[in-house]
Amino acid sequence: IATGVITACRAVNLGVPLVVRMKGTNEELGKKMLAESGLPIISADTMAEAAQKVVAAVK
């Protein structure tokens, strides 16, 4: 999933932060990939945490 998110963000030249809920198999590897991608991608563990991070990102 992380590889697909990174590829899509690069394809559309993502210019705003994107919050992604990462949970499941290889989630730690996925979070690491997102963090090291150099893109404005923020990972979250739960939907509630994701919502909080969205609010923080738009302030």
C-alpha positions as semicolon CSV with decimal commas, in nm:
position;residue;x (nm);y (nm);z (nm)
1;I;0,000;0,000;0,000
2;A;0,275;0,246;0,093
3;T;0,449;0,199;-0,241
4;G;0,124;0,273;-0,424
5;V;0,057;0,584;-0,216
6;I;0,408;0,715;-0,281
7;T;0,383;0,642;-0,654
8;A;0,044;0,814;-0,681
9;C;0,161;1,119;-0,486
10;R;0,461;1,158;-0,713
11;A;0,246;1,114;-1,025
12;V;0,013;1,399;-0,928
13;N;0,286;1,621;-0,778
14;L;0,119;1,626;-0,437
15;G;0,154;1,974;-0,293
16;V;-0,059;1,943;0,019
17;P;-0,023;1,713;0,319
18;L;-0,187;1,371;0,287
19;V;-0,289;1,180;0,600
20;V;-0,283;0,802;0,560
21;R;-0,411;0,548;0,812
22;M;-0,161;0,262;0,817
23;K;-0,265;-0,061;0,988
24;G;-0,197;-0,426;0,916
25;T;0,072;-0,648;0,772
26;N;0,406;-0,468;0,734
27;E;0,261;-0,146;0,876
28;E;0,593;-0,044;1,035
29;L;0,775;-0,086;0,704
30;G;0,499;0,111;0,529
31;K;0,519;0,395;0,782
32;K;0,896;0,405;0,740
33;M;0,864;0,419;0,361
34;L;0,614;0,705;0,383
35;A;0,829;0,896;0,632
36;E;1,141;0,858;0,418
37;S;0,967;0,939;0,087
38;G;1,031;1,313;0,113
39;L;0,662;1,373;0,039
40;P;0,414;1,553;0,267
41;I;0,257;1,226;0,384
42;I;0,151;1,188;0,747
43;S;0,072;0,840;0,880
44;A;-0,177;0,760;1,155
45;D;-0,271;0,444;1,342
46;T;-0,644;0,509;1,388
47;M;-0,915;0,705;1,213
48;A;-0,945;0,932;1,520
49;E;-0,571;1,004;1,510
50;A;-0,593;1,065;1,136
51;A;-0,874;1,316;1,190
52;Q;-0,668;1,499;1,453
53;K;-0,369;1,511;1,219
54;V;-0,584;1,649;0,936
55;V;-0,709;1,929;1,162
56;A;-0,353;2,006;1,273
57;A;-0,226;2,005;0,914
58;V;-0,476;2,266;0,796
59;K;-0,404;2,511;1,079
